[in-house]
Amino acid sequence: MNLLLLGRGKTGSLVAEVAAERKHVLVLAGAKENIACAALTPESLRGIDTVIDFTAPHAVIAHIEACLRAGKNMVVGTTGWHRELDRIRKLVEEQGTGFVYAANFSIGVNLFFDAARSAATALRHNYSGQIFERHHAHKKDAPSGTAIAIQRLMRDASGTREDLEITSFREGEVVGLHEVVLESAADRIYLCHDAKSRRGFAEGAVLAAEWLAGKKGFYDFKDVWREL
Ligand SMILES: NC(=O)c1ccc[n+]([C@@H]2O[C@H](COP(=O)([O-])OP(=O)(O)OC[C@H]3O[C@@H](n4cnc5c(N)ncnc54)[C@H](OP(=O)(O)O)[C@@H]3O)[C@@H](O)[C@H]2O)c1
């Protein structure tokens, strides 16, 4: 595939590595090459199949809007914009493009989501619950998109309408640690996912771009990763 990758940061640079290993042709644009979405005009996107975005919360909405105007498929890893999901979903449907987004593109975290969904039953049996997330000190958004996704899926799965409290820690170079703790008078349940590197995010994002080829529609990775 011909891919345009936005963002040459910690995750974007690994996406570039994985895409090259999987023999995709890659154009890279960091902040300098993409001032006022210069890399996303219909002319610059000619010949590009899919745009992958690992940039920053303040920039991503403009990127999405520019790619939609140009009718391009997109895989969006950047977090911090999900309160606009409904509006973007409508735009994607109107434009007839393909779009995959994720709070977290790692297969391991998506397995963890399933475990958390299943454990949410505890909230109907006198358990209280808490979510803890720990990331490196440079992370711009808090709570993490992944913690918010866990909170939502546990609320929906438990049927209690109860949002578990999220506590965020920012320290050192932690890649991403998420814990769910459920506690009753009788016992305590711990679920934990601890990312060892960013490689899992990059692999998931490239696989999502491959899966999206030739498709239209708006997809959350957690609903489609089993099809990869
Ligand atoms: N969904 C997932 O699985 C997942 C996994 C990891 C991270 N993330 C999210 O992905 C985003 C990036 O994370 P990161 O850790 O890679 O951050 P990072 O190391 O800070 O990298 C962000 C990069 O984006 C570039 N950038 C900023 N504005 C841009 C623009 N308008 N056009 C093109 N590039 C632009 C920056 O370029 P300069 O250096 O030139 O300023 C920087 O290299 C964050 O929102 C993070 O939460 C999601």
The ligand as an ORCA input file, in Angstrom:
! r2SCAN-3c Opt
* xyz 0 1
  N      -3.970      4.501     19.893
  C      -2.796      4.007     20.267
  O      -2.569      2.785     20.241
  C      -1.721      4.933     20.726
  C      -0.474      4.448     21.122
  C       0.541      5.362     21.450
  C       0.278      6.726     21.389
  N      -0.970      7.143     21.027
  C      -1.284      8.554     20.879
  O      -0.648      8.986     19.673
  C      -0.259     10.364     19.810
  C       1.242     10.474     19.552
  O       1.943      9.794     20.556
  P       3.536      9.753     20.622
  O       3.848      9.139     21.921
  O       4.100      9.177     19.372
  O       3.828     11.321     20.703
  P       5.150     12.154     20.303
  O       6.368     11.335     20.503
  O       4.997     13.467     20.999
  O       4.984     12.369     18.736
  C       4.035     13.209     18.172
  C       4.573     13.657     16.837
  O       3.554     14.339     16.134
  C       4.162     15.329     15.367
  N       3.155     16.345     15.013
  C       2.559     17.257     15.811
  N       1.685     17.994     15.080
  C       1.748     17.523     13.812
  C       1.112     17.857     12.595
  N       0.207     18.848     12.531
  N       1.408     17.143     11.476
  C       2.313     16.153     11.504
  N       2.963     15.785     12.638
  C       2.678     16.469     13.763
  C       5.278     15.872     16.231
  O       6.236     16.408     15.401
  P       7.392     17.404     15.938
  O       8.274     16.556     16.766
  O       8.012     17.837     14.655
  O       6.674     18.500     16.683
  C       5.750     14.607     16.940
  O       6.826     14.005     16.253
  C      -0.720     10.780     21.216
  O      -2.018     11.334     21.134
  C      -0.780      9.459     21.979
  O      -1.693      9.489     23.062
  C      -1.956      6.283     20.711
*
